[in-house]
Amino acid sequence: MGADGIVPPSALTACREARRQGHLLYICSGRPRSIISDAVLAIGFDGIISSGGARIETGGAVIFDTVMPAETVKQITAYLHNLQCGFSFETNNSVLSNRYFLNHWETLKRNFAGMPQANVVDDLLSRMSKDVLPEDPSDFSYVGVNKIVFVGSPGVSFEALSKTFAGVCELFHGSIPFSGKEGGEIGPLGVHKGSAVKRIAEHYGIPLADTIAFGDSDNDRTMIEAVGIGIAMGNADDALKEIADDVTASLKEDGLFKGFKKYGLI
């Protein structure tokens, strides 16, 4: 799905034809299961990787589901709260946001008024506004959090955050659309899209050499590195393109279809 919330017809055709030909197809999303759009799920997949690898569903069953240690969540929350940073907790069933996080998306909604991106922001905001974190961090529940998402704001430095919590969690830079250059996401240590792909391959007994992945942001890095063939979309970060085995066109330029065709998936 592009930044405008639209799934190009060519991508829909590619995915459905690949499954028809017997390939296993998984969506690998940084979003929690609860806010993956219906338009994306309607494409049809053999399984779902959500929350950046923290939850894996295949064949209608959950084969992996993990959360961040409560103490780690508490430490990171205190750090971000002191900086008045917008952040949200992602769980399997909900997204709980603080007021700075919702303010960020409300501002984007106003800025994108009349533009294609407004549909995506409006959809996300409507889903995230249902559960709001209390003003006092001492009232937070730190249990059951798959991932934390935060947005760029004055005083927030991704580099400083990475150094502070190195070896405690996984951090990915700027992987959330519209989160700002200092925004990103935080997940359980050792859990990411790359580890999720490995778990699925092991589940089916498929060599990693026989796997292919397409990605466009920093949270796709571990996945691109793990699979047999890692392909960066044309609109991907330059850093991702550098480590990818190949680069296809952007999603809007039928990049997914072209990549599927080039590597014999359709």
BAVEXKOL-177689 format. One record per residue (C-alpha): residue number from 1; y, z, x. Coordinates in steps of 0.1 Angstrom, whole numbers. Layout:
% BAVEXKOL-177689
i; py; pz; px
NUM; Y; Z; X;
...
% end
This chain:
% BAVEXKOL-177689
i; py; pz; px
1; 0; 0; 0;
2; 34; -9; 14;
3; 65; 12; 15;
4; 75; -2; -19;
5; 43; 11; -35;
6; 28; -23; -41;
7; -7; -34; -31;
8; -5; -71; -22;
9; -29; -93; -41;
10; -43; -106; -8;
11; -52; -70; 3;
12; -69; -64; -31;
13; -89; -96; -27;
14; -99; -87; 8;
15; -111; -52; 0;
16; -131; -62; -31;
17; -147; -92; -14;
18; -157; -72; 17;
19; -175; -47; -6;
20; -191; -75; -25;
21; -205; -88; 8;
22; -221; -54; 15;
23; -196; -38; 39;
24; -188; -1; 34;
25; -151; 4; 26;
26; -132; 36; 30;
27; -96; 45; 23;
28; -84; 68; 51;
29; -52; 85; 40;
30; -30; 112; 53;
31; -23; 122; 17;
32; -43; 149; -1;
33; -67; 137; -27;
34; -45; 148; -55;
35; -16; 124; -47;
36; -34; 93; -36;
37; -20; 67; -60;
38; -41; 54; -89;
39; -32; 18; -78;
40; -49; 24; -44;
41; -80; 41; -59;
42; -83; 12; -84;
43; -90; -11; -55;
44; -125; 4; -53;
45; -139; 22; -23;
46; -173; 36; -11;
47; -156; 68; -2;
48; -123; 86; 5;
49; -109; 103; 36;
50; -79; 124; 26;
51; -56; 149; 41;
52; -58; 131; 74;
53; -96; 138; 78;
54; -98; 173; 64;
55; -117; 161; 33;
56; -144; 134; 31;
57; -160; 120; 0;
58; -188; 95; 0;
59; -210; 84; -28;
60; -193; 107; -52;
61; -201; 138; -30;
62; -179; 158; -7;
63; -196; 158; 28;
64; -167; 176; 47;
65; -139; 199; 35;
66; -120; 221; 58;
67; -87; 240; 59;
68; -63; 254; 85;
69; -68; 291; 96;
70; -45; 312; 74;
71; -30; 329; 105;
72; -21; 295; 120;
73; -5; 284; 87;
74; 15; 317; 86;
75; 28; 312; 122;
76; 39; 276; 116;
77; 55; 285; 83;
78; 76; 312; 99;
79; 87; 287; 126;
80; 97; 260; 101;
81; 113; 284; 76;
82; 135; 299; 103;
83; 148; 264; 110;
84; 154; 258; 72;
85; 130; 229; 76;
86; 116; 211; 46;
87; 78; 214; 44;
88; 49; 214; 20;
89; 14; 228; 20;
90; -13; 203; 10;
91; -45; 216; -7;
92; -73; 196; -23;
93; -57; 201; -58;
94; -20; 204; -52;
95; 11; 200; -30;
96; 33; 231; -27;
97; 68; 224; -14;
98; 97; 245; -3;
99; 132; 238; -17;
100; 143; 221; 15;
101; 114; 196; 12;
102; 123; 188; -24;
103; 160; 185; -16;
104; 150; 159; 11;
105; 132; 138; -15;
106; 158; 142; -41;
107; 184; 128; -17;
108; 161; 99; -9;
109; 157; 92; -46;
110; 195; 89; -50;
111; 198; 68; -18;
112; 171; 44; -29;
113; 183; 39; -64;
114; 178; 3; -75;
115; 156; -4; -44;
116; 118; -10; -43;
117; 113; 22; -23;
118; 126; 42; -52;
119; 93; 38; -71;
120; 74; 54; -43;
121; 98; 83; -38;
122; 100; 89; -75;
123; 62; 90; -78;
124; 59; 114; -49;
125; 87; 136; -61;
126; 72; 139; -96;
127; 38; 150; -81;
128; 53; 174; -56;
129; 78; 191; -80;
130; 50; 206; -100;
131; 43; 234; -75;
132; 72; 250; -56;
133; 68; 276; -28;
134; 86; 309; -33;
135; 118; 315; -14;
136; 104; 345; 5;
137; 77; 335; 30;
138; 61; 369; 26;
139; 51; 357; -9;
140; 33; 326; 3;
141; -4; 323; 2;
142; -16; 308; 35;
143; -52; 302; 23;
144; -67; 269; 15;
145; -42; 247; 33;
146; -56; 214; 45;
147; -24; 201; 61;
148; 13; 208; 64;
149; 39; 180; 62;
150; 74; 185; 74;
151; 106; 164; 74;
152; 132; 160; 100;
153; 163; 182; 97;
154; 190; 197; 120;
155; 174; 219; 146;
156; 139; 206; 141;
157; 124; 190; 172;
158; 89; 175; 171;
159; 86; 179; 208;
160; 94; 216; 207;
161; 70; 221; 178;
162; 43; 203; 197;
163; 48; 225; 227;
164; 49; 257; 207;
165; 17; 250; 188;
166; -2; 231; 215;
167; -39; 239; 213;
168; -36; 255; 179;
169; -34; 225; 156;
170; -32; 187; 154;
171; 3; 173; 152;
172; 12; 137; 144;
173; 47; 123; 147;
174; 66; 104; 121;
175; 35; 94; 102;
176; 49; 102; 68;
177; 72; 75; 53;
178; 108; 85; 50;
179; 103; 119; 68;
180; 128; 111; 96;
181; 122; 106; 133;
182; 115; 143; 138;
183; 92; 147; 108;
184; 54; 147; 109;
185; 22; 164; 98;
186; 1; 193; 111;
187; -36; 197; 105;
188; -66; 218; 117;
189; -74; 216; 154;
190; -99; 189; 161;
191; -97; 174; 126;
192; -81; 140; 122;
193; -89; 105; 110;
194; -108; 97; 142;
195; -132; 127; 136;
196; -136; 117; 100;
197; -147; 81; 109;
198; -172; 96; 133;
199; -186; 119; 106;
200; -191; 90; 82;
201; -208; 68; 109;
202; -231; 97; 116;
203; -238; 102; 79;
204; -250; 67; 75;
205; -265; 63; 110;
206; -241; 35; 118;
207; -231; 30; 155;
208; -193; 34; 160;
209; -194; 0; 177;
210; -200; -15; 142;
211; -169; 0; 127;
212; -135; -15; 122;
213; -102; 2; 112;
214; -67; -9; 103;
215; -37; 14; 108;
216; 1; 15; 111;
217; 12; 50; 121;
218; 7; 78; 146;
219; -19; 96; 124;
220; -40; 65; 127;
221; -41; 67; 165;
222; -73; 87; 167;
223; -90; 64; 142;
224; -80; 33; 161;
225; -94; 48; 193;
226; -126; 60; 177;
227; -139; 28; 160;
228; -155; -3; 175;
229; -125; -25; 167;
230; -91; -9; 161;
231; -65; -31; 145;
232; -28; -23; 142;
233; -8; -38; 113;
234; 22; -60; 122;
235; 45; -33; 109;
236; 28; -5; 130;
237; 44; 17; 155;
238; 47; 1; 189;
239; 27; 29; 205;
240; -2; 22; 181;
241; 0; -16; 189;
242; -4; -7; 226;
243; -37; 10; 222;
244; -51; -12; 194;
245; -78; -39; 202;
246; -58; -64; 182;
247; -27; -67; 160;
248; -26; -85; 127;
249; 3; -94; 105;
250; 21; -69; 83;
251; 7; -59; 49;
252; 33; -80; 31;
253; 24; -110; 53;
254; -13; -108; 42;
255; -22; -89; 74;
256; -52; -71; 59;
257; -67; -103; 45;
258; -61; -121; 78;
259; -77; -93; 98;
260; -108; -91; 74;
261; -112; -129; 77;
262; -109; -129; 115;
263; -135; -103; 120;
264; -160; -116; 95;
265; -156; -90; 68;
266; -150; -118; 42;
% end
